[in-house]
């Protein structure tokens, strides 16, 4: 349901959330919190000079979590009619009465709640683009890609815009809201002929449309990357240094974040569960989570429980400094929340990162690979062969072979393997950190991994 044009979305959403909490208390809940999420999105698909698809959606989701003693229940709905709301609230309270006890559930304590927050500049207030404007951008990207010599077909190009609003109210005294936008476009093309074809892509995404790369540049880069992958060779099984392109290096940081999630630590299912205060990464490496990054793709002024969040250095000079905690996992571990709660409308919060990144190193990419006699430069990973309990790592990969410090030819159909605990200690980051994703890292070199090929 779209919001009334006469009232700002955030105010209307806050009113709805406050009403849900008040009614839940009247219905018998000891405590309650309500989340209202408004969303509008528009996207187009374009392929071989023709518009293929236009999609637009508008909606509002509501989520209500109620507590009776140490019992909790969550319900969600997209129906904001009076006929639906009161039964939903009563159903949530009835569910909480029969739910099992959870000694760690409950709202965040008032002392941890955010009372003010910075302007993160995550909402682009420029006019919303039309479908025709988005189609023109997608067409420009594809045209530039198809103009690259060697490109023979297109998987398509796309452009999109979205705006979302979030409002959270709790009976512990928190009420806050914010809105954010996202703009993006992408292009994917094929090079080569017959069974010797290769595909690659490029994209750009930003909170503000004027921060996007040009469509022509994105198209050209997609085409050049596809052509560069033509005629890949196999690689023999061996132990060599592996270099992760920034496209994939952020995944290593993401595996680390999963390993220090309060949920995994509380369950004892993380290979880093006994590593607090210990050296986990190579000396000099720092990893940061920053929810207050200006125009950050995952920036937010407070966490999913209304707790004050802040820039946190998770790894400092290679040493692990903190877990990622929401209120429940903090209580389970006898600690305090770190302001990392995230949630949707359908259930309770859980710990999650925001703008997560490994800080840049001192070496250029050329210097990083200069002394590699034989090695692998990875641009694409396949599969999710990660064991969070042991840290064992095995994934399909493709990219380029390195000889005598130079990238010499494409390779594919190989597997790389190691153990994340060892890999973290053998990492060297380059100086090319850029913020293209929610989780980012520069080019990363990892020593002594196993490549399995022909």
Secondary structure as the mmCIF struct_conf table of DSSP 4:
data_model
#
loop_
_struct_conf.conf_type_id
_struct_conf.id
_struct_conf.beg_label_comp_id
_struct_conf.beg_label_asym_id
_struct_conf.beg_label_seq_id
_struct_conf.end_label_comp_id
_struct_conf.end_label_asym_id
_struct_conf.end_label_seq_id
HELX_LH_PP_P HELX_LH_PP_P1 UNK A 2 UNK A 4
TURN_TY1_P TURN_TY1_P1 UNK A 5 UNK A 6
BEND BEND1 UNK A 7 UNK A 7
HELX_RH_AL_P HELX_RH_AL_P1 UNK A 9 UNK A 26
TURN_TY1_P TURN_TY1_P2 UNK A 27 UNK A 28
BEND BEND2 UNK A 30 UNK A 30
STRN STRN1 UNK A 31 UNK A 47
TURN_TY1_P TURN_TY1_P3 UNK A 48 UNK A 49
STRN STRN2 UNK A 50 UNK A 68
TURN_TY1_P TURN_TY1_P4 UNK A 69 UNK A 70
STRN STRN3 UNK A 71 UNK A 77
BEND BEND3 UNK A 78 UNK A 78
BEND BEND4 UNK A 81 UNK A 81
HELX_RH_AL_P HELX_RH_AL_P2 UNK A 82 UNK A 98
BEND BEND5 UNK A 99 UNK A 99
HELX_LH_PP_P HELX_LH_PP_P2 UNK A 100 UNK A 101
TURN_TY1_P TURN_TY1_P5 UNK A 103 UNK A 104
BEND BEND6 UNK A 106 UNK A 106
HELX_LH_PP_P HELX_LH_PP_P3 UNK A 107 UNK A 109
HELX_RH_3T_P HELX_RH_3T_P1 UNK A 110 UNK A 112
STRN STRN4 UNK A 113 UNK A 113
BEND BEND7 UNK A 115 UNK A 115
BEND BEND8 UNK A 126 UNK A 126
HELX_LH_PP_P HELX_LH_PP_P4 UNK A 127 UNK A 130
HELX_RH_AL_P HELX_RH_AL_P3 UNK A 131 UNK A 146
TURN_TY1_P TURN_TY1_P6 UNK A 147 UNK A 147
BEND BEND9 UNK A 148 UNK A 148
TURN_TY1_P TURN_TY1_P7 UNK A 149 UNK A 150
STRN STRN5 UNK A 151 UNK A 170
TURN_TY1_P TURN_TY1_P8 UNK A 171 UNK A 172
BEND BEND10 UNK A 173 UNK A 173
STRN STRN6 UNK A 175 UNK A 191
BEND BEND11 UNK A 192 UNK A 193
HELX_RH_3T_P HELX_RH_3T_P2 UNK A 194 UNK A 196
STRN STRN7 UNK A 198 UNK A 206
BEND BEND12 UNK A 207 UNK A 208
HELX_RH_3T_P HELX_RH_3T_P3 UNK A 209 UNK A 211
BEND BEND13 UNK A 212 UNK A 212
HELX_LH_PP_P HELX_LH_PP_P5 UNK A 213 UNK A 214
HELX_RH_AL_P HELX_RH_AL_P4 UNK A 215 UNK A 228
TURN_TY1_P TURN_TY1_P9 UNK A 229 UNK A 229
BEND BEND14 UNK A 230 UNK A 231
STRN STRN8 UNK A 233 UNK A 233
BEND BEND15 UNK A 237 UNK A 237
STRN STRN9 UNK A 238 UNK A 244
HELX_RH_AL_P HELX_RH_AL_P5 UNK A 246 UNK A 259
TURN_TY1_P TURN_TY1_P10 UNK A 260 UNK A 260
STRN STRN10 UNK A 261 UNK A 261
HELX_RH_AL_P HELX_RH_AL_P6 UNK A 262 UNK A 267
TURN_TY1_P TURN_TY1_P11 UNK A 268 UNK A 268
TURN_TY1_P TURN_TY1_P12 UNK A 271 UNK A 274
TURN_TY1_P TURN_TY1_P13 UNK A 276 UNK A 277
BEND BEND16 UNK A 278 UNK A 278
STRN STRN11 UNK A 279 UNK A 279
BEND BEND17 UNK A 281 UNK A 281
TURN_TY1_P TURN_TY1_P14 UNK A 283 UNK A 284
STRN STRN12 UNK A 287 UNK A 289
TURN_TY1_P TURN_TY1_P15 UNK A 291 UNK A 292
TURN_TY1_P TURN_TY1_P16 UNK A 294 UNK A 295
TURN_TY1_P TURN_TY1_P17 UNK A 297 UNK A 298
BEND BEND18 UNK A 301 UNK A 301
STRN STRN13 UNK A 302 UNK A 302
TURN_TY1_P TURN_TY1_P18 UNK A 304 UNK A 305
BEND BEND19 UNK A 306 UNK A 306
STRN STRN14 UNK A 307 UNK A 308
STRN STRN15 UNK A 312 UNK A 316
TURN_TY1_P TURN_TY1_P19 UNK A 317 UNK A 318
STRN STRN16 UNK A 319 UNK A 320
STRN STRN17 UNK A 324 UNK A 324
HELX_RH_AL_P HELX_RH_AL_P7 UNK A 327 UNK A 333
TURN_TY1_P TURN_TY1_P20 UNK A 334 UNK A 334
BEND BEND20 UNK A 335 UNK A 335
BEND BEND21 UNK A 339 UNK A 339
STRN STRN18 UNK A 341 UNK A 342
TURN_TY1_P TURN_TY1_P21 UNK A 345 UNK A 346
BEND BEND22 UNK A 347 UNK A 347
STRN STRN19 UNK A 350 UNK A 351
BEND BEND23 UNK A 354 UNK A 355
STRN STRN20 UNK A 356 UNK A 358
HELX_LH_PP_P HELX_LH_PP_P6 UNK A 359 UNK A 360
BEND BEND24 UNK A 362 UNK A 362
STRN STRN21 UNK A 363 UNK A 363
HELX_RH_AL_P HELX_RH_AL_P8 UNK A 365 UNK A 369
TURN_TY1_P TURN_TY1_P22 UNK A 370 UNK A 371
BEND BEND25 UNK A 373 UNK A 373
STRN STRN22 UNK A 374 UNK A 386
TURN_TY1_P TURN_TY1_P23 UNK A 388 UNK A 390
STRN STRN23 UNK A 392 UNK A 403
TURN_TY1_P TURN_TY1_P24 UNK A 404 UNK A 405
STRN STRN24 UNK A 406 UNK A 419
HELX_RH_AL_P HELX_RH_AL_P9 UNK A 420 UNK A 425
TURN_TY1_P TURN_TY1_P25 UNK A 426 UNK A 426
STRN STRN25 UNK A 427 UNK A 429
STRN STRN26 UNK A 430 UNK A 430
BEND BEND26 UNK A 431 UNK A 431
BEND BEND27 UNK A 437 UNK A 438
STRN STRN27 UNK A 439 UNK A 440
STRN STRN28 UNK A 444 UNK A 452
#
